Amino acid sequence: MSRTTTSRKTLRPMTPEAIEGAARADSDAQPLTRSDLKRMKRTPQAKIIRRALGLTQEEFAGHYHIPLGTLRDWEQGRAEPDQATQAYLKVIAREPERVQRLLNRRPH
């Protein structure tokens, strides 16, 4: 089996304009239109965070003291977290173990 090597000297970097032109020329990779974007559903923040932590809905709700029905409503797009809850979710995303530890700490 033969191996092909490429020298950096033979590669010519593309300009941003050339990259854009090549991308637009590819019929299978056209940019999304405004109507495409309107049709697409965004994944709710709570679901992204929960999945990144590898937790079930029940586990996430229990660990972070969120009513299970509320979490399900957020994830299914029936409701959206208010601003304070969005901030809480960001804290969970950045420091999940710390939040869980603080919430479940036993009083002295």
C-alpha positions in Angstrom: 0.0 0.0 0.0 1.5 3.4 -0.9 1.4 6.4 1.3 1.0 9.8 0.0 2.6 12.7 1.9 1.8 16.3 1.4 4.3 19.0 2.0 3.1 22.2 3.6 4.8 24.1 0.7 2.4 22.6 -1.8 -0.7 23.6 0.2 -2.1 27.0 -0.6 -4.3 28.5 2.2 -7.7 29.7 1.1 -8.8 33.2 1.7 -12.0 33.7 3.6 -13.6 34.8 0.4 -12.5 31.6 -1.4 -13.8 29.5 1.5 -17.2 31.2 1.3 -17.3 30.8 -2.5 -16.4 27.1 -2.2 -19.1 26.5 0.5 -21.8 28.3 -1.5 -20.9 26.3 -4.6 -21.6 23.0 -2.8 -25.3 22.3 -3.5 -25.5 19.9 -0.5 -24.3 22.5 2.0 -26.3 25.7 1.4 -26.9 28.2 4.2 -30.1 28.1 6.0 -32.8 30.5 5.0 -34.9 32.5 7.4 -37.8 30.2 6.8 -35.6 27.2 7.6 -34.6 28.8 10.9 -38.2 29.5 11.7 -39.1 25.9 11.2 -36.3 24.6 13.4 -36.9 23.9 17.1 -34.3 25.0 19.5 -33.3 22.6 22.2 -34.1 24.1 25.6 -31.2 25.1 27.8 -32.3 22.8 30.7 -32.3 19.8 28.4 -28.9 20.6 27.1 -27.5 21.0 30.6 -29.2 17.8 31.9 -27.9 15.7 28.9 -24.4 17.1 29.3 -24.4 15.9 32.9 -25.7 12.5 31.9 -28.8 12.7 34.1 -32.3 11.5 33.6 -35.1 14.1 34.1 -35.8 12.5 37.5 -32.2 12.6 38.6 -31.7 16.2 37.5 -34.9 17.4 39.1 -34.0 15.6 42.4 -30.4 16.8 42.5 -31.2 20.4 41.9 -34.6 20.7 43.6 -36.6 21.5 40.5 -40.2 20.1 40.3 -40.2 17.2 37.7 -43.3 18.6 36.0 -41.7 22.0 35.6 -38.5 20.5 34.1 -40.6 18.5 31.7 -42.5 21.6 30.7 -39.3 23.4 30.0 -37.8 20.6 28.0 -40.9 20.1 25.9 -41.3 23.8 25.2 -44.6 24.3 27.1 -43.0 26.8 29.4 -39.7 28.8 29.7 -37.7 29.4 32.8 -37.9 32.9 34.2 -34.7 35.1 34.3 -33.7 34.0 37.8 -34.1 30.3 36.9 -32.1 30.8 33.7 -29.3 32.2 35.9 -29.7 29.2 38.3 -29.4 26.8 35.3 -26.2 28.6 34.2 -24.7 28.1 37.6 -25.6 24.4 37.5 -24.0 24.1 34.1 -20.7 25.7 35.3 -20.5 24.1 38.8 -22.9 21.1 39.0 -21.2 19.2 41.8 -20.8 22.4 43.9 -24.5 23.3 43.5 -25.6 19.8 44.4 -23.3 19.7 47.4 -24.6 23.1 48.7 -28.3 22.2 48.2 -27.9 18.8 49.9 -25.7 20.0 52.8 -26.9 18.9 56.2 -27.5 21.6 58.8 -25.2 21.4 61.9 
